[in-house]
Amino acid sequence: MRPAAPEDAAQLARLHAISFDRPWGAMDIHQLLTTGAAGLIADEAGFILWRAAGGEAEILTLAVDPARRRTGLGHSLTLAALAAATDSGAKVMFLEVAADNPAAIALYEKAGFSRAGLRKAYYVRTKGFADALVLRRALNRDEALGL
Ligand SMILES: CC(C)(COP(=O)(O)OP(=O)(O)OC[C@H]1O[C@@H](n2cnc3c(N)ncnc32)[C@H](O)[C@@H]1OP(=O)(O)O)[C@@H](O)C(=O)NCCC(=O)NCCS
């Protein structure tokens, strides 16, 4: 696993595009990585972006190449982001996940997140909308580092 740099934006955009219906462009990802967001890349096959400020952190996106899913990359990336956010001083981490994405919800629950809210009709779908679950996890240094 290695930190994501702005120069990785094109590769990350490719991974994002094969993972989401509404892909983020390389320019958007480049901008995130030059304006305070942090990222990690695992095996060149998955990545996570998050931002931490004012004691709170937020996972912005997480994607794993379909050919490499169910091998633990997503879980490892999530735990590493939790540890890094904790090290940066954040006390809590939030994220939004589509209510119709059971794989991601299960991944985040496995990493200790629990439901904190609901945003109705948050994501645009080809037909209609999907709700977003807001998930929250308290950050505890010893726990997040797996000590
Ligand atoms: C969600 C995603 C990141 C999971 O990545 P992954 O590397 O396959 O996940 P892991 O192998 O680390 O799995 C970790 C846990 O997540 C859950 N999980 C992952 N994929 C799952 C699936 N298809 N069905 C049910 N649970 C799943 C399981 O609890 C799993 O633990 P287990 O292996 O002990 O059962 C990947 O499917 C993906 O990129 N999806 C498209 C983009 C997306 O939805 N991103 C998250 C929303 S921001």
The ligand as an SDF file (V2000), in Angstrom:
LIG
                    3D

 48 50  0  0  0  0  0  0  0  0999 V2000
  -17.2400   -2.1430   -1.8700 C   0  0  0  0  0  0  0  0  0  0  0  0
  -15.8510   -2.5720   -2.3770 C   0  0  0  0  0  0  0  0  0  0  0  0
  -14.8850   -1.4050   -2.1830 C   0  0  0  0  0  0  0  0  0  0  0  0
  -15.3670   -3.7790   -1.5570 C   0  0  0  0  0  0  0  0  0  0  0  0
  -14.0170   -4.0250   -1.8660 O   0  0  0  0  0  0  0  0  0  0  0  0
  -13.3730   -5.4850   -1.6730 P   0  0  0  0  0  0  0  0  0  0  0  0
  -11.9060   -5.3330   -1.8010 O   0  0  0  0  0  0  0  0  0  0  0  0
  -14.0630   -6.4550   -2.5590 O   0  0  0  0  0  0  0  0  0  0  0  0
  -13.7790   -5.8200   -0.1570 O   0  0  0  0  0  0  0  0  0  0  0  0
  -13.0620   -6.8830    0.8050 P   0  0  0  0  0  0  0  0  0  0  0  0
  -12.6580   -8.0810    0.0290 O   0  0  0  0  0  0  0  0  0  0  0  0
  -12.0140   -6.1770    1.5820 O   0  0  0  0  0  0  0  0  0  0  0  0
  -14.2820   -7.2760    1.7400 O   0  0  0  0  0  0  0  0  0  0  0  0
  -14.4140   -6.7510    3.0600 C   0  0  0  0  0  0  0  0  0  0  0  0
  -15.8090   -7.0220    3.5670 C   0  0  0  0  0  0  0  0  0  0  0  0
  -16.7510   -6.2670    2.8030 O   0  0  0  0  0  0  0  0  0  0  0  0
  -17.9640   -7.0330    2.6490 C   0  0  0  0  0  0  0  0  0  0  0  0
  -18.1700   -7.2980    1.2310 N   0  0  0  0  0  0  0  0  0  0  0  0
  -17.3440   -6.9820    0.2090 C   0  0  0  0  0  0  0  0  0  0  0  0
  -17.9030   -7.3080   -0.9670 N   0  0  0  0  0  0  0  0  0  0  0  0
  -19.1000   -7.8620   -0.6820 C   0  0  0  0  0  0  0  0  0  0  0  0
  -20.1550   -8.3840   -1.4770 C   0  0  0  0  0  0  0  0  0  0  0  0
  -20.0810   -8.4200   -2.8220 N   0  0  0  0  0  0  0  0  0  0  0  0
  -21.2560   -8.8380   -0.8510 N   0  0  0  0  0  0  0  0  0  0  0  0
  -21.3620   -8.7980    0.4900 C   0  0  0  0  0  0  0  0  0  0  0  0
  -20.3870   -8.3210    1.3150 N   0  0  0  0  0  0  0  0  0  0  0  0
  -19.2790   -7.8530    0.7260 C   0  0  0  0  0  0  0  0  0  0  0  0
  -17.7580   -8.3020    3.4350 C   0  0  0  0  0  0  0  0  0  0  0  0
  -18.2040   -8.0550    4.7580 O   0  0  0  0  0  0  0  0  0  0  0  0
  -16.2580   -8.4480    3.4270 C   0  0  0  0  0  0  0  0  0  0  0  0
  -15.7710   -9.1840    4.5080 O   0  0  0  0  0  0  0  0  0  0  0  0
  -15.5940  -10.7900    4.3520 P   0  0  0  0  0  0  0  0  0  0  0  0
  -14.6710  -10.9950    3.2020 O   0  0  0  0  0  0  0  0  0  0  0  0
  -15.0160  -11.1900    5.6800 O   0  0  0  0  0  0  0  0  0  0  0  0
  -16.9680  -11.3360    4.0740 O   0  0  0  0  0  0  0  0  0  0  0  0
  -15.8970   -3.0000   -3.8840 C   0  0  0  0  0  0  0  0  0  0  0  0
  -16.9480   -3.9340   -4.0470 O   0  0  0  0  0  0  0  0  0  0  0  0
  -16.1310   -1.8390   -4.8570 C   0  0  0  0  0  0  0  0  0  0  0  0
  -15.1770   -1.1990   -5.3010 O   0  0  0  0  0  0  0  0  0  0  0  0
  -17.4140   -1.5750   -5.1660 N   0  0  0  0  0  0  0  0  0  0  0  0
  -17.7630   -0.4870   -6.1000 C   0  0  0  0  0  0  0  0  0  0  0  0
  -17.4870    0.8700   -5.4860 C   0  0  0  0  0  0  0  0  0  0  0  0
  -18.1540    1.0500   -4.1350 C   0  0  0  0  0  0  0  0  0  0  0  0
  -19.2860    0.6340   -3.9160 O   0  0  0  0  0  0  0  0  0  0  0  0
  -17.4130    1.6990   -3.1990 N   0  0  0  0  0  0  0  0  0  0  0  0
  -17.8840    1.9230   -1.8350 C   0  0  0  0  0  0  0  0  0  0  0  0
  -18.8590    3.0110   -1.7360 C   0  0  0  0  0  0  0  0  0  0  0  0
  -18.0570    4.5750   -1.4630 S   0  0  0  0  0  0  0  0  0  0  0  0
  1  2  1  0
  2  3  1  0
  2  4  1  0
  2 36  1  0
  4  5  1  0
  5  6  1  0
  6  7  2  0
  6  8  1  0
  6  9  1  0
  9 10  1  0
 10 11  2  0
 10 12  1  0
 10 13  1  0
 13 14  1  0
 14 15  1  0
 15 16  1  0
 15 30  1  0
 16 17  1  0
 17 18  1  0
 17 28  1  0
 18 19  1  0
 18 27  1  0
 19 20  2  0
 20 21  1  0
 21 22  1  0
 21 27  2  0
 22 23  1  0
 22 24  2  0
 24 25  1  0
 25 26  2  0
 26 27  1  0
 28 29  1  0
 28 30  1  0
 30 31  1  0
 31 32  1  0
 32 33  2  0
 32 34  1  0
 32 35  1  0
 36 37  1  0
 36 38  1  0
 38 39  2  0
 38 40  1  0
 40 41  1  0
 41 42  1  0
 42 43  1  0
 43 44  2  0
 43 45  1  0
 45 46  1  0
 46 47  1  0
 47 48  1  0
M  END
$$$$
